[in-house]
Amino acid sequence: MKWQHVADNWSAFYEAIIDRWPDLDEADLDEIDGDQRAFLKLISTTESVEMEEAKAELREWLMGEIPADVVMDEMHDNRSIMNSSKYVPEGEDEYDDDARFGDDDETDGD
């Protein structure tokens, strides 16, 4: 994952951040509000490590997958839905035809 994705969905990442760095708390994360430098400083201070080690820990964490609870976050979902509208041609109703996706409840005439 990229830092920009973390910063854009900052509060959705709280649980994943605290899982990785359990000594951090949400109040500190609220103050940082996605600022990478402030986050690195917080890691360095809280974990009592040098800034280079904090950077290495963050790089390693960013190499992982986006946590499922972040992907399923309501703010993230709404943004994804809004962004997906660019793939629906103007004047087309995205609900008109679901043949590409199948329909378990399909009946004749649908």
C-alpha positions as CSV (number, residue, x, y, z in Angstrom):
1,M,0.0,0.0,0.0
2,K,1.1,3.6,-0.4
3,W,1.2,6.3,2.2
4,Q,-1.2,8.5,0.3
5,H,-3.8,5.8,0.7
6,V,-3.2,5.6,4.4
7,A,-3.3,9.4,4.7
8,D,-6.5,9.7,2.7
9,N,-8.2,7.1,4.9
10,W,-6.4,7.9,8.1
11,S,-9.0,7.1,10.7
12,A,-9.9,3.9,9.0
13,F,-6.3,2.7,9.5
14,Y,-6.3,3.3,13.3
15,E,-7.0,-0.3,14.2
16,A,-4.3,-1.6,11.8
17,I,-1.8,1.0,13.1
18,I,-2.5,0.2,16.8
19,D,-2.2,-3.6,16.0
20,R,1.3,-2.9,14.6
21,W,2.3,-0.3,17.2
22,P,0.3,-1.1,20.3
23,D,1.8,1.7,22.4
24,L,0.2,4.3,20.2
25,D,-3.2,5.7,21.1
26,E,-6.0,7.2,19.1
27,A,-5.7,10.6,20.6
28,D,-2.1,10.9,19.2
29,L,-3.3,9.6,15.8
30,D,-6.1,12.2,15.8
31,E,-3.5,14.9,16.2
32,I,-1.3,13.6,13.4
33,D,-4.2,13.4,10.9
34,G,-2.2,11.5,8.3
35,D,1.0,13.5,8.4
36,Q,3.8,11.0,7.6
37,R,6.6,13.0,9.3
38,A,4.6,13.5,12.5
39,F,3.7,9.8,12.4
40,L,7.4,8.8,12.1
41,K,8.3,11.1,14.9
42,L,5.5,9.5,17.1
43,I,6.8,6.0,16.3
44,S,10.4,7.1,17.1
45,T,9.4,8.7,20.4
46,T,6.9,6.1,21.5
47,E,9.0,3.0,20.6
48,S,12.2,4.7,21.7
49,V,13.9,4.0,18.4
50,E,16.0,6.1,16.0
51,M,14.2,7.9,13.2
52,E,15.8,5.6,10.6
53,E,14.5,2.5,12.4
54,A,11.0,4.1,12.6
55,K,11.2,4.7,8.8
56,A,12.2,1.1,8.2
57,E,9.3,-0.1,10.4
58,L,6.9,2.0,8.4
59,R,8.3,0.9,5.1
60,E,7.9,-2.8,6.2
61,W,4.3,-2.1,7.3
62,L,3.4,-0.4,4.0
63,M,4.6,-3.4,2.1
64,G,1.7,-5.4,3.6
65,E,-1.8,-5.6,2.2
66,I,-4.5,-3.0,2.9
67,P,-6.4,-4.4,6.0
68,A,-9.9,-5.7,5.2
69,D,-11.5,-3.5,7.7
70,V,-10.1,-0.5,5.9
71,V,-11.3,-1.7,2.5
72,M,-14.8,-2.2,4.0
73,D,-14.8,1.2,5.7
74,E,-17.9,3.2,4.8
75,M,-15.9,6.3,3.8
76,H,-13.7,4.2,1.6
77,D,-16.7,2.4,0.1
78,N,-18.4,5.7,-0.7
79,R,-15.3,7.1,-2.4
80,S,-15.0,4.0,-4.4
81,I,-18.6,4.1,-5.5
82,M,-18.3,7.8,-6.5
83,N,-15.1,7.0,-8.5
84,S,-16.7,4.1,-10.3
85,S,-19.2,6.4,-11.9
86,K,-16.6,7.4,-14.5
87,Y,-16.9,3.9,-16.0
88,V,-20.7,4.2,-16.6
89,P,-21.4,5.9,-19.9
90,E,-23.5,9.1,-19.7
91,G,-27.2,8.4,-19.9
92,E,-26.8,4.7,-19.0
93,D,-28.5,3.4,-15.9
94,E,-26.0,1.1,-14.1
95,Y,-29.0,-0.9,-12.9
96,D,-30.4,-1.7,-16.3
97,D,-28.5,-4.9,-17.1
98,D,-26.7,-7.2,-14.8
99,A,-26.1,-10.0,-17.3
100,R,-22.3,-9.6,-17.0
101,F,-22.6,-10.3,-13.3
102,G,-25.4,-12.9,-13.1
103,D,-28.4,-12.8,-10.9
104,D,-29.3,-15.5,-8.5
105,D,-32.9,-14.2,-8.3
106,E,-33.3,-14.0,-12.1
107,T,-36.7,-14.8,-13.4
108,D,-38.1,-14.8,-16.9
109,G,-38.6,-11.3,-18.1
110,D,-35.8,-9.7,-16.0
